[in-house]
């Protein structure tokens, strides 16, 4: 089911094909997924060429992260925190539960509508009953909290500083304060308030101090990755 949805998504969304960028995001994602996944899924990480801030997971280990989210991150640990969170949605089976819920409702919902902001376009609104699909547009707050919770040990075991989680949240909340409405796609599918930052900080603070020593926060390879991404032509306009 996940592979079928991934094919549909990649027909609809502009996925970056640059081999170096694809290699980097897959190496980073795999470093976390191989720790998190006991089922030996064939994980695949893709960058969507969109300036919007968003990331989402499809059952079976297909993870998508938008260019706009990577561009706002300052360190490798911050991008890794997003990947760890989305990996958590897959390992906790939130993604497949969401898909099954949508299918069971028998309202003609599509994977692209569930997982992205594409249904907000005028063309899509003309074809799809947004009101009926709104119930499936995001994970529950409990799912989001659980994905945050499991991402922390995933990152630590991968040797990555988990403080990237609250740091990335803070970057996004600060931007929402400065530019109301600018990050609607992210906040619609990833409820985020100050208490979520505090919860992540508390969980990290509860870890043994020795487990947090020597963890990687940033690397020259990540900064080179960001420069290569920034050198691409501007993202295409939404279809």
N, C-alpha and C positions, 0 to 999 in steps of 0.2 A: 504494500500500500504506500509506504514511504517513497519507494522508487518511482511509482506512478505519479505521486504528487510532486516530487522533485522535477520530473520531466515537464509537468504542467507549469510549474513555477518558472523554469528556465526558458520556457517559450514566451512567458509574459514579461519577465524582468530582465534587464540588461546585466548579465553576470560578466564580470571582468575576466578576460581570458589570458592576460599577461602571465607567462609561465613563472617568472620569478616571484611575482606577487602571490600567485596561487600556491607555489611551493612553500613560501614562507608561512602563509596562514594555515596551511595543512600541517606543516611541521610543528607549529605552535599548538594548534588544536589537538594533534595526535599525542603530544607530550602530556596533555591532561586527560584525554579520552582513554588512553591505554591503561591509566590508573583507575578511572571511574567505571569502566565497562568490563563486566565479567562475561559478557556474551560474545565477545570477539566480533562486534559489528564492524562493517567496513565503513568507517566514518569518512565523511567528505565535508570540507569547509570551503565555502565560496564567498566572494566579495561581490555585493550588488553595487553596480555603478549608479548610486543615487546619493544626492547630498542630504537626504533626510536621515535623521538618526533613528535607526531601527536594527533589530536582530531578531531572528526567530529560528525555531527548530522544527524539523519534520521527523516523524517516526522513522526509525531505521538508521539514524545517525547522520542526517543531512542538516548541516548548520549553515545559516546565511547571516552575514553581517554587512551592513551598509557602509559604503565608503564614507559617508558623512559622520558616522559614529567613530570610525578609526581616525579620521582627521581631527576630531575633537579630543581624542586621547593624547596624553602627554608621555606616557610610558608604556612599555611592553606589558607590565603587570595590569594596567587598566584594561587593555584589550583582552588579555588573558582572562580577566575577571568576567567579561561579557561571554567569552567562549565557555568558561566553566559554568556559568549560570545556565546557558542554553543546553550544554551537555547534561546538566542536572535535570532539565525538563525531560530529556529523552530517557535518562536512566531511571527516573522516578515515574516514567510512563505517562506524564502529563500530556504530552503531545498526542499520543495515540488515544488517550481517553477523550481528549477534546475532539479529535476526528470522529471517533465512534459516536460521541454525543451528537455531533453535527449530522452524521449520516442517519442516526436513529430518528432525528427530527423530521427527516424526509422533506426538507424544504429547498432542495436543489442548491445547497451551498457548495462553493468551490474552495479548494485548498488555498488558492491565491487570495481569495476574499477573507478567509479565516486568518491567515498568517501575515498579511501585509496591509498597507494602506491603499492598495490599488482600488478597492471598492469605493473610495471617496471621490473618484473621478466622476465627472458628469456622465460619461459614456457608460461606466459601470453601473451607476445608479439607475440609469434607464433600463438596464437589463436585469438587475438583481434587486430583490426586496431587501433593502438595507435594514429596515426595522426588524424583519424576521431573523436576519443573520446577526444582529448586534449582540445577542446572547452568547455567541461563540467567538466574539472578536478578541477576547483576551483570556489569559489564565486567571484563575481566582487568586485573591490575595494570599490564600493559604498555599497555593501552588508556587506563587512567586517567592514566598517566604521559605518554602522548603528548598527551592532551587538555589536561593542565596545560601541557605544553611549547608547544603551538601557541596557547593562550590568551594567553600573555604578549605575543607580537608583535601579536596582534589588539588587545589592550587598548592597547598603546603607540601603534599606528597610529590608534586611535580617540581618542587624547588622554586616556586614562584611566590612572591610576596602577596598575601591575600588582602593587604591594605589597598590594593588596586580596586577592590569592590567598593568600599565607601568613598574612595577618591573619585571614581568614575561617576558614582551617584551624585557627589557634590558638584562636579563639573556640569552635569546635566541640570540639576536643580538651580544652580547659579545662572545658567543660561536661560532657563525658563523665567527666572525673576527679571532678568534684563530684557528678555524678548518674549513677552507672553504670546503663546500661540505658535512659537517657532518650532517647538518639538512635539507637536500634537500627536504625530504618528507613534512616537515612543511612549508617551505618557498614556495614550489610549490603550496600548497593549501591555504596558509595564507600569502598573500603579506605583508611584514613588513619592514618599513623603519623608520628612525629617526622621520619623521614628524608624524607618527602614534603614537609614544610615546608622542610627544609634544601635539598632539590633545587630548589624554587621560588625560594628566596632566592639560591642559587648562580646560577641562570639569569638572574635579574634583575641580580645583581651583575656578570655578565659582559657586560652591555649597555654600549654607549658612554654615558658620563655625560651627554653632551649630549642623548641621546635621552630621558632621564628628566626633563629640566628642564621645568617649566611644566605638567606633567600634572595633570589634575583628580582630586582625592581625594574631595571631597564638594561638594554644592551645596544651596542653600536649597530648590530644587525637590524634591530627594530627601527632605529632612527633612519637607517638606509632604506628600509622598507617604506617608511612614511614618506621619505623624499621621492622615491620612485612612484608612489601612489599620487603624490602631489603634482608630479610632472606629466601625468596623463592629461589628455584633453578634458575639458569640462564635462561633467556628467550630462547625458542626453536628457532632454525634457521628457516628462512623463507622457506615456502614450495614452 
